[in-house]
Amino acid sequence: MQNISNRTKSNKIFLLFSIIVLGFIVFLSVMLFTAINPRDIPSLYTSDTTNAKRGNIISADGFHIATTQKLYKAIVNTNYIDPKKENLFIQLFSIYSNIDPKEIQKLLYKKKGVVVLSYNINSKQAQYLKNLAFELRRYKVFVEIENPKTHIRSLQGLSIIESGEARIYPYGNLLTPVIGYPHKIEDDGYTKIRGVKGVEKRYEDELSSKQDAKQFAPRDVNNYMILNKDSYTKPGIDGLDVKLNIPVTLQIKIERILDKMKEKLDAKHIMAVVMSSKDGRILSLASSNRYLPQNILKSDYPSLNTWAIEYAFEPGSVIKPLTFTLLLEKKLVNPYDLVNGHNGKFKIGRKVITDEHKFDWLSAENVIVYSSNVGMAQLAQRLTGLDFYEGLNRFGLSRKTNIDLSYEKEGSIPTSSQLDDEIYKATASYGYGMKVTLIQLVNAYNAFNNNGREVIPTLVSSLIDKDGKETKIPLDTSHQVIDPATAKRMKKILIKTVQEGTGTKAITPGLEVGGKTGTAHIVEDGEYVFKYNTSFLGFANDDTHRYTIGVVVVQPKNNHFAAQTAVPVFKDIVDLLVDENYLKPDVVQ
């Protein structure tokens, strides 16, 4: 009996030991399984990235013509919304976002799971919605859900995420197409802006953001970042601001002048340039054909180009002063030489050259003053083809001015061998058989008002960083194009042209004003048609300020004479410069 009792006791001890060993083995197995399998352990750290912004385009008088607005998107997971408080969520989100409640409800019911409620939330709205997201959690609008695989409970609320940037143009179509327009690109789910035309394109490297801001730090239970010695911060570097030489107050008024005259003349297009003669600073580069960069329509496509640098045309009589200058430089003409006007009609080879007004005899300088094709065609024969070609090239025709804009056209002039031909030489002398841009003509005429020196037209004055440090864009050193004495003589002739000749409508008492008209037929399908471009190139000066101004009117229907189309625009611009104190007439009381 004693043996049986001992055996029973031993069996119980063995069983108990076995249970303990088995339990220990199970414990070790669970620990081993936990150790070797991946687990969803909440991170004790959190990170945040803030995208740097594209720089602004600022006018000379401090107005932001183009700026960047950050966009945010609002995301919610419908599975986490408490069904009893869904209507509360819809109403509050509608108030904070200005989105119709019915639209929000439609989005929530469209699908279960992650829903984007809006892609176009601005910075101010985003801040309000972030505050709302916190309050929604506090009022338990969202509920926790357990993951059936990991058995981990989580809660997802309203998320406001930076999604991209939009380019804003507060002044609408002001200064288009000069400032250009952008297009959107996707960069790892973030929408960025890149310049396509104008200043936006030319200064893309300077305007583009350089470095996004990043933070990495411990977090609290609410996932808020704790900034301490264990945190890491990399500052963001925005793009540079680009400051123009063009003041908004002047540009707006010149654009209004062009708009009014375009309507009056029923013209296809009018463009104008105002440049500081001394250093090449562009004070205005205006176009009557503009567009809204944020809403470009198909009808706007012809207006997307900066016509002053991209539209090449036959200039007509505004080339005559350049031709006459080359004759003076080579000492092939004296301004007081007499030239036979042939009563307004003269034949060279097979070509008959005519004048709008008939002349018998006139002085060589009056060939310019009264714009005689017949007289200029005869005088040009004294130039060799090579001298003519090199002279036009020296004035900047057929080469870029290097203005700080993209896509500038070079234009074209006849070759030196073509200019050896008497007919080519004759027609080129008064502006046919070549293509030029308005900015090339302004640059060429500037030599007459700048002691024979050429400058490079410049739109941008400086670059500004986020701390307000301004770095001036160095103006390129000017160089001599023609002899100062020749420039002085031509300047007097152009002043006489305004005082007595084809430019009398440009007279402004108390100012030194000179210039030359130009009217040229337009070629369509290889033939000259009864359509015209008219132009006036000149200058307006007071005792301390000198400006070179160019105007081109493209295909005016109501009048095709430059004296009635381009000259009045020039005069209105000069009057505006006086009103805005850029010029101060010396008027004797």
C-alpha positions in Angstrom: 0.0 0.0 0.0 2.9 2.3 0.9 4.5 1.5 -2.6 1.3 2.4 -4.4 1.0 5.6 -2.5 4.6 6.6 -3.4 4.1 5.7 -7.0 1.0 7.8 -7.2 2.8 10.7 -5.6 5.7 10.3 -8.1 3.3 10.3 -11.0 1.7 13.5 -9.9 5.1 15.2 -9.5 6.2 14.0 -12.9 2.9 15.3 -14.5 3.3 18.6 -12.8 6.9 18.9 -13.9 5.9 17.9 -17.5 3.3 20.7 -17.5 5.8 23.2 -16.3 8.4 22.1 -18.9 5.7 22.2 -21.6 4.6 25.6 -20.5 8.2 26.8 -20.6 8.7 25.4 -24.1 5.6 27.1 -25.3 6.8 30.4 -23.7 10.2 30.1 -25.4 8.5 29.2 -28.8 6.3 32.3 -28.5 9.2 34.5 -27.7 11.2 33.0 -30.5 8.4 33.5 -33.0 8.0 37.1 -31.8 11.7 37.7 -32.1 12.1 36.4 -35.6 8.9 37.8 -37.2 8.5 41.4 -38.3 6.3 43.5 -36.1 4.4 46.8 -36.5 6.1 48.7 -33.7 5.1 52.4 -33.7 8.1 54.6 -34.4 9.2 56.9 -31.6 10.3 59.4 -34.2 8.5 61.5 -36.8 9.6 63.5 -39.8 8.2 66.5 -41.8 9.1 68.0 -45.2 8.1 71.5 -46.3 8.7 72.2 -49.9 10.6 75.4 -50.8 8.8 77.9 -53.0 9.5 79.4 -56.4 10.7 83.0 -56.3 8.6 86.0 -57.2 8.8 88.4 -60.2 8.7 92.0 -58.8 8.4 95.3 -60.6 10.8 98.2 -60.3 8.3 99.9 -58.0 7.9 96.9 -55.7 4.7 95.2 -56.9 4.6 91.3 -57.1 3.7 90.6 -60.7 4.1 86.8 -60.4 4.1 84.9 -57.1 3.7 81.4 -55.8 0.9 80.0 -53.7 1.3 76.6 -52.0 -1.6 74.2 -52.5 -2.7 71.5 -50.1 -5.0 68.5 -50.3 -7.4 67.3 -47.7 -7.6 63.5 -47.2 -9.8 61.4 -45.0 -10.3 57.6 -44.5 -14.1 57.1 -44.4 -13.6 53.8 -42.4 -12.5 55.9 -39.4 -15.5 58.3 -39.3 -18.0 57.6 -36.6 -21.3 57.0 -38.5 -23.1 58.9 -35.7 -20.9 62.0 -36.3 -20.6 61.9 -40.1 -23.0 64.8 -40.6 -21.0 66.8 -38.0 -17.8 66.2 -40.0 -19.5 67.2 -43.3 -20.9 70.4 -41.9 -17.7 71.5 -40.2 -15.5 70.6 -43.2 -17.8 72.6 -45.4 -17.5 75.7 -43.2 -13.8 75.6 -43.0 -13.2 74.7 -46.7 -16.0 76.6 -48.4 -17.0 73.4 -50.2 -20.7 72.7 -50.6 -21.9 70.0 -48.1 -23.6 68.0 -50.8 -20.3 67.8 -52.7 -18.5 66.5 -49.6 -21.2 64.0 -49.0 -21.0 62.8 -52.6 -17.3 62.3 -52.3 -17.7 60.3 -49.0 -20.3 58.0 -50.5 -18.5 57.5 -53.8 -16.1 55.0 -52.2 -15.0 53.6 -48.9 -11.5 54.1 -47.6 -9.2 56.9 -48.5 -10.9 59.9 -50.1 -9.4 63.2 -51.4 -11.9 65.9 -50.5 -10.0 68.8 -52.2 -6.8 69.3 -54.2 -6.8 73.1 -54.2 -6.6 74.3 -50.7 -4.6 77.5 -50.2 -2.2 78.1 -47.3 -4.7 80.1 -45.2 -7.4 77.4 -45.5 -4.9 74.7 -44.8 -4.1 76.2 -41.5 -7.7 76.4 -40.5 -8.3 72.8 -41.6 -5.3 71.6 -39.6 -6.9 73.2 -36.5 -10.2 71.6 -37.4 -8.5 68.2 -37.7 -7.2 68.5 -34.1 -10.7 69.5 -32.9 -12.3 66.6 -34.7 -10.0 64.2 -32.9 -10.8 65.9 -29.6 -14.5 65.5 -30.1 -14.0 61.8 -31.1 -15.5 62.2 -34.6 -13.0 59.5 -35.6 -12.9 56.0 -34.0 -10.1 53.5 -33.6 -10.1 50.4 -35.8 -8.2 47.1 -35.1 -6.2 45.6 -37.9 -7.4 41.9 -38.1 -3.9 40.7 -39.1 -1.8 42.5 -36.5 -4.5 43.2 -33.9 -3.1 46.7 -33.6 -5.6 49.4 -33.1 -5.1 52.7 -35.0 -6.9 55.9 -35.6 -6.7 58.1 -38.8 -8.2 61.5 -38.8 -8.4 64.4 -41.3 -5.0 64.9 -43.0 -3.9 68.2 -44.7 -1.0 67.4 -47.0 1.1 69.8 -49.1 0.4 68.8 -52.7 2.0 71.4 -54.9 2.3 75.0 -55.9 0.3 77.3 -58.2 1.6 80.5 -60.0 -0.5 83.5 -59.2 -0.5 86.7 -61.4 -2.2 89.4 -59.2 -2.4 91.9 -62.1 -4.0 89.6 -64.7 -2.5 90.1 -68.1 -0.2 92.9 -67.2 3.2 92.7 -68.8 2.4 89.5 -70.7 3.9 88.1 -72.8 7.1 89.5 -71.3 6.8 87.7 -68.0 5.8 84.6 -69.9 3.9 81.7 -68.4 4.6 78.4 -66.6 3.5 74.8 -66.9 3.1 72.1 -64.2 5.3 69.1 -63.6 4.9 66.2 -61.2 7.9 65.6 -58.9 7.3 62.6 -56.6 3.6 63.4 -56.2 4.2 67.1 -55.7 3.1 69.6 -58.4 5.9 72.1 -59.3 6.0 75.0 -61.7 8.5 75.5 -64.6 8.8 78.6 -66.8 7.9 78.1 -70.5 8.3 81.6 -72.0 9.5 85.1 -71.1 11.1 86.0 -67.8 9.7 82.8 -66.2 11.8 80.8 -68.7 14.9 83.0 -69.0 15.4 83.1 -65.2 14.2 79.6 -64.5 17.4 78.6 -62.6 17.2 81.7 -60.4 13.5 81.4 -59.7 13.5 77.7 -58.9 13.5 76.5 -55.3 16.9 75.2 -54.2 16.3 73.0 -51.1 13.2 71.7 -49.3 13.0 72.1 -45.5 13.2 68.8 -43.5 12.7 68.0 -39.8 13.3 64.6 -38.0 12.6 64.5 -34.3 11.1 62.4 -31.4 7.3 62.5 -31.2 4.7 62.5 -28.4 1.7 60.2 -28.2 -0.3 62.5 -30.4 2.4 62.4 -33.1 3.5 66.0 -32.5 7.2 66.7 -33.0 9.4 67.3 -30.0 12.3 69.5 -30.9 15.3 68.7 -28.7 18.9 67.7 -29.0 17.9 64.5 -30.8 16.0 66.4 -33.5 17.5 67.3 -36.9 16.5 70.3 -39.1 17.5 71.2 -42.6 16.4 74.7 -43.6 14.5 75.3 -46.8 16.0 77.5 -49.5 13.4 79.3 -51.7 14.0 80.5 -55.2 15.3 84.0 -55.7 13.0 86.9 -56.4 13.6 88.5 -59.8 13.2 92.3 -59.8 12.6 94.1 -63.1 13.6 97.5 -64.4 9.9 98.0 -65.4 7.6 99.9 -63.0 4.0 98.7 -62.9 2.6 102.2 -62.8 4.3 103.1 -66.2 3.7 99.7 -67.9 -0.1 99.8 -67.1 -0.5 103.2 -68.7 1.5 102.4 -71.8 -0.5 99.2 -72.3 -3.7 101.3 -72.2 -2.3 103.6 -74.8 -1.6 100.6 -77.1 -5.0 99.1 -76.4 -6.8 102.3 -77.3 -4.8 102.9 -80.5 -5.2 99.2 -81.6 -9.0 99.6 -81.5 -8.9 103.0 -83.2 -6.7 101.8 -86.1 -8.3 98.3 -86.2 -4.7 97.0 -86.1 -3.6 93.4 -85.7 -1.0 94.3 -83.0 0.9 97.2 -81.6 4.1 97.0 -79.6 6.4 99.5 -77.9 9.7 99.6 -76.2 11.1 102.4 -73.9 14.8 102.0 -73.0 17.2 104.1 -71.1 19.7 105.3 -73.7 22.7 105.4 -71.4 22.6 101.9 -69.9 20.0 99.8 -71.7 17.5 99.4 -68.9 14.1 98.6 -70.3 11.5 100.7 -68.6 8.6 99.3 -70.7 8.2 96.5 -73.2 4.5 96.6 -74.0 2.1 94.7 -76.3 -1.5 95.3 -77.2 -2.0 91.5 -77.5 -1.9 89.9 -74.0 -3.3 86.9 -72.2 -4.0 85.6 -68.7 -1.1 83.2 -67.8 -3.4 81.2 -65.5 -6.1 80.7 -68.1 -4.5 80.5 -71.6 -7.1 80.0 -74.3 -6.6 78.7 -77.8 -7.3 82.1 -79.2 -4.3 83.4 -77.1 -1.7 81.2 -78.9 -0.6 84.0 -81.3 0.0 86.3 -78.3 2.2 83.9 -76.3 5.4 85.1 -78.1 7.1 88.3 -77.1 6.7 90.1 -80.5 9.3 92.8 -79.8 12.0 90.1 -79.9 10.3 87.3 -81.9 8.4 89.0 -84.7 10.8 89.7 -87.6 9.5 92.1 -90.3 10.6 94.2 -93.2 11.2 97.6 -91.6 10.9 100.1 -94.4 12.2 103.7 -94.2 13.4 103.4 -90.6 16.5 101.8 -92.1 17.3 105.0 -94.1 19.2 106.7 -91.1 21.3 103.6 -90.8 22.2 103.6 -94.5 23.0 107.3 -94.3 25.2 106.8 -91.3 27.3 104.2 -93.2 27.8 106.8 -96.0 28.9 109.4 -93.5 31.3 107.0 -91.8 32.9 106.2 -95.2 32.9 110.0 -96.1 30.9 109.1 -99.2 28.3 111.9 -98.6 28.0 115.4 -97.3 24.7 116.2 -95.7 24.5 119.3 -97.9 25.1 117.4 -101.2 22.2 117.9 -103.7 20.3 114.8 -104.8 18.0 114.6 -107.8 14.5 113.5 -106.8 13.6 112.7 -110.4 10.1 114.1 -109.7 9.3 111.0 -107.5 10.1 108.2 -110.0 13.5 106.6 -110.7 14.4 103.4 -112.6 17.3 101.2 -111.5 17.8 98.2 -113.8 14.3 96.7 -114.2 12.9 98.2 -111.0 11.1 101.5 -110.8 11.5 103.3 -107.4 8.8 105.8 -106.4 8.2 108.4 -103.7 5.0 109.2 -101.9 5.8 112.9 -102.5 7.5 114.2 -105.6 10.8 116.0 -105.3 13.0 117.9 -107.8 16.2 118.4 -106.0 16.8 118.1 -102.3 19.8 118.0 -99.9 21.2 114.6 -98.9 20.1 115.1 -95.3 16.6 116.0 -96.5 16.5 112.6 -98.1 16.1 111.4 -94.5 13.9 114.3 -93.3 11.3 113.9 -96.1 11.9 110.1 -96.5 12.8 109.9 -100.2 13.2 106.4 -101.5 14.5 107.8 -104.8 17.2 109.8 -103.1 18.3 107.0 -100.8 18.5 104.4 -103.6 20.9 106.7 -105.5 23.0 107.5 -102.4 23.3 103.8 -101.4 25.0 103.0 -104.7 28.2 104.7 -103.4 28.6 101.9 -100.8 30.2 98.6 -101.7 28.2 95.5 -100.9 30.8 94.5 -98.2 30.7 97.9 -96.6 26.9 97.9 -96.6 26.7 94.4 -95.1 29.3 95.0 -92.4 27.7 98.3 -91.5 24.2 96.8 -91.0 25.7 94.0 -89.0 27.6 96.4 -86.9 24.3 98.1 -86.1 23.1 94.8 -84.7 20.9 93.7 -87.6 21.0 89.9 -88.2 22.3 89.2 -84.7 20.7 89.0 -81.3 20.8 92.0 -79.0 21.2 89.5 -76.1 18.3 91.0 -74.2 17.6 88.8 -71.2 14.7 86.9 -72.7 14.6 83.5 -74.4 13.8 82.8 -78.1 15.1 86.1 -79.5 15.1 86.1 -83.3 18.2 87.1 -85.3 16.4 88.4 -88.3 18.2 88.5 -91.7 20.0 90.9 -94.1 21.1 90.4 -97.7 24.6 89.0 -98.1 27.5 91.2 -99.2 27.4 89.7 -102.7 23.7 90.4 -103.0 24.3 93.9 -101.8 26.8 94.4 -104.7 23.7 94.2 -107.0 22.3 97.7 -107.6 18.7 96.7 -107.1 19.4 94.8 -103.9 21.4 97.8 -102.7 18.6 100.2 -103.6 15.8 98.3 -101.9 17.8 97.4 -98.8 18.7 101.1 -98.4 15.1 101.9 -97.5 14.3 98.7 -95.6 13.2 96.0 -98.0 14.8 92.6 -98.5 15.7 92.2 -94.9 14.0 91.1 -91.6 14.5 92.8 -88.2 12.9 92.9 -84.8 11.7 95.9 -82.9 14.3 95.4 -80.2 17.1 95.4 -82.9 15.8 98.7 -84.2 15.7 100.2 -80.8 19.2 99.1 -80.1 20.4 100.5 -83.4 18.8 103.9 -82.9 20.1 104.0 -79.4 23.6 104.6 -80.8 22.4 108.0 -82.2 21.3 109.0 -78.7 24.3 107.6 -76.9 27.4 109.1 -78.6 27.6 106.2 -81.0 27.8 103.5 -78.3 25.7 100.3 -78.3 24.2 98.9 -75.1 22.5 95.6 -74.3 18.8 95.9 -73.5 18.2 94.6 -70.0 14.8 93.7 -68.3 16.0 92.5 -64.9 17.8 94.8 -62.4 18.5 92.5 -59.5 18.0 89.2 -57.7 16.7 89.1 -54.1 17.1 86.2 -51.6 14.7 85.4 -48.7 16.6 87.6 -46.3 16.1 90.6 -48.6 19.7 90.8 -49.8 19.7 92.3 -53.2 22.3 91.4 -55.9 22.4 93.8 -58.8 22.6 92.4 -62.3 25.7 94.0 -63.8 24.9 96.0 -67.0 27.1 94.9 -69.9 29.7 97.4 -70.9 28.7 99.4 -74.0 31.0 99.5 -77.0 31.4 102.0 -79.9 29.4 101.2 -83.0 29.8 104.5 -84.9 32.0 107.5 -84.5 30.7 110.0 -81.9 30.8 112.8 -84.5 28.7 110.7 -86.9 26.2 109.9 -84.2 26.0 113.6 -83.3 25.3 114.5 -86.9 22.7 111.9 -87.4 21.0 112.9 -84.1 20.6 116.5 -85.5 19.1 115.1 -88.8 16.6 113.0 -86.8 15.6 116.0 -84.7 15.1 118.0 -87.9 12.9 115.1 -89.2 10.6 115.7 -86.2 10.8 119.4 -86.5 10.2 119.7 -90.2 9.7 116.3 -91.9 7.6 113.2 -91.5 7.7 113.1 -87.7 6.2 116.5 -86.8 3.4 114.9 -84.8 6.0 113.8 -82.3 7.1 117.3 -81.3 7.0 118.0 -77.6 7.9 121.6 -76.5 10.8 121.7 -74.1 12.2 118.2 -75.0 14.8 117.1 -77.5 12.9 114.7 -79.7 14.1 113.0 -82.9 13.1 110.0 -84.9 12.1 108.4 -88.2 8.9 107.0 -89.7 8.7 103.7 -91.6 6.0 102.1 -93.6 6.5 98.8 -95.4 4.3 96.4 -97.5 3.8 92.9 -96.1 4.6 89.8 -98.1 2.0 87.0 -98.3 2.6 83.9 -100.4 5.7 85.4 -101.9 4.1 88.6 -103.1 3.7 92.1 -101.6 0.1 92.8 -100.7 -1.8 96.0 -99.7 -1.2 95.4 -96.0 1.4 97.4 -94.0 3.5 97.5 -90.9 4.2 101.1 -89.7 6.9 102.2 -87.3 8.5 105.1 -85.6 11.9 104.9 -84.0 13.4 107.8 -82.1 14.4 109.3 -78.8 13.2 111.9 -76.2 15.6 113.7 -73.9 15.6 116.4 -71.3 18.7 117.9 -69.6 19.5 114.8 -67.5 17.4 111.9 -69.0 17.6 110.2 -72.4 15.2 107.5 -73.6 15.2 105.6 -76.9 11.6 104.6 -77.9 10.3 102.3 -80.6 6.8 101.7 -81.8 5.5 99.2 -84.4 1.9 99.0 -85.6 1.2 95.7 -87.3 -1.4 95.8 -90.2 -3.5 98.9 -89.3 -6.6 98.8 -91.4 -7.9 102.3 -91.0 -4.6 104.1 -92.0 -1.3 102.8 -93.3 0.8 105.9 -92.9 3.3 105.8 -90.0 2.8 109.5 -89.4 -0.9 108.8 -88.6 -0.4 105.4 -86.7 3.0 104.9 -85.1 3.9 108.5 -84.4 0.8 109.3 -82.3 1.6 106.3 -80.1 5.2 107.5 -79.7 3.9 111.0 -78.8 1.4 109.6 -76.2 4.3 107.6 -74.6 6.5 110.7 -74.5 3.7 112.7 -72.9 3.2 109.9 -70.4 6.9 110.0 -69.5 6.5 113.7 -68.8 3.4 113.2 -66.7 5.2 110.5 -64.7 8.3 112.7 -64.2 10.6 110.6 -66.2 11.2 113.6 -68.4 11.0 117.3 -67.5 10.5 119.7 -70.3 12.5 122.9 -70.2 9.6 125.2 -71.2 10.3 129.0 -71.2 7.5 130.8 -69.5 
